[in-house]
């Protein structure tokens, strides 16, 4: 079941992000749904599993975006890794506010790295005056959504704990 979740949820997040790009922006910022689900799972279950979620969601996002293949995937992995480090005892999960803050920071890191990868590859990026608020907004928006997504990831981990293929 966890393996199925690790494929279906990040893929669905990337598909929704790609299908509804104009539906979710707030003040020029948008949530990073693949990072939201991957980082939420990473905080709930640990980096080992969260990296798979980030890989699947990142690769799907790369394919759907039309950007350089692998750019978002490479940018999403460090955030999922960092927020998932450490022990994840089932009996004492990370508090919701702490988890949401970690997910927001993972989204911010991912966005910064993605812009850096695009610039390195010679793709046009927006001016810093527009880019900085949007990048910070992605972290804040994704972190706010994590207030709902992270508790769901914790519940999913509890329900699938006995059958982990990882």
N, C-alpha and C positions, 0 to 999 in steps of 0.2 A: 504494500500500500504506500509506503514512504517513497519508493522508487517511482511509482505512478504520480504521486504528488509532486516530486522533484522535476517531472517532465511537464505535467499538465498545468500546474499553477504558474510557473514562470512563462510558459508559452502563452497561456491565456492573458497574462499581464502584458506581455509584449504585443500581442494581437490587439488588445483593447487600447493600448497606448498608440499603436499605429493607426487604428481605425477611427479613433476619436480625438485627434490632436487638437482640434479647435474647441472641443467641448469643455475642457477642464481648466483652461488658464485663469489665473487670478492675478491681476496687476502685472501681467506680462510673464508671470512664473507659471510653471506647470509641474505636476508631480512626476516623478520617475517611477512608474509602476513596477517595472522589472526590478529595480533596486529596492523598492518598498517591500516586495515579497521576499526577495533573496536576503536582504539584511534583517528583516523580521525573523525569518527562519534561522538565520545565522545566530542572532541573539538568543533565540529560543532553544536551538538544538546544537549550536556550535559551528565553528568555521568549516569543519570537514564537510558537513552537509550543505551549509550555506554557499560554499564555493561552487558546488554543482548547480544549485539554483541560480546563482549569478552567471555561470557559464551558459546554461540553457537560455535564460532570459536575455542575456547579452547577445548571444549568437542570433536568436530570433529577432531581436531589435535591430541588429546589424543588417540582417537579410531584408527586413521590412523597410528600413530607413532609406536604403539606396546610398548610404554613405560608405566609407571604406570598410570592407569586411574585416571584422575583428577589432575595430577601434573601440566600440562601446563595450565589447566583451573584455578587452584588456583593461579598460577604465573601471569596470564594475567589480572586478575580482579583488583589488586591494581593500575596498570598503567592506565587502562581505567578510574578508579575512580578518581585518582589524576588529570589527565589532563582534566577531564570533570567537575570539581568543579567550582562553580560560575555561574553567570548569563550568558545566551546565547541569547542576544537580536538579533532578526532577522535583524533589521536595521543596527546594528553595529557588524558584526562578527569579530572573532579573525583574525588578519592579517595572511597572508599565511606563512611568515617566522616564526612567533611566533608559529603558529599551527604546522608547520613541525618540529620545535625544540621540541615542547611538545610531538609529536608523537615519535620522536627519543628517547627522555628521557623515554617515556613509554616502548618502545621496550628494552632499556637498563635495566630498572628496571625489566621487565618481564624476560629477559634472566638471570639476576643475581638471581632472586628468583627461576627460574626453576632449575638452577644449584644447588642452595641451597637445594631445595626439593629433587632432585636426590641424592645428597650427604647424606642428612638426611635419605633417604630410603635405603641407602647402595648400590646404583647403581654406577658403575664406572664412574668417570668424568676425563677429561683430566688434565694434569699437569697445574699448574697456568701459566707457561710461554706461553703455547699455548692457554689457556682458556681466559686470560685477553684480548689479542688483538682481539680474535674472538668475545668475548662478546661486546666489544666497537665497533667493526666493525658492528655487528648486529644493534646497535643503530644508527650508522652513516648511514648505508645503508638504513635502514627503514625510517629514517628521510629524507633522500634524495628523496626517492620514495614518501614521503608525500607531497613534493612540487607539485606533480601532483594529488595525492589521496585526500588530504585535500580539495582543491578547488572543487573537484567532490562531496565530502561529503557535503560541504556548499550548492552547487547547489541542491543536493538531498534533503537536509533539506528544502530549500526554496520551492521546488516543492511539497513536501508532508506535509507542515506545517499545513494545514487546517484539515488534516485527521489523526492526531496522535492518536493511540490507547493507548499510554502510559500516 
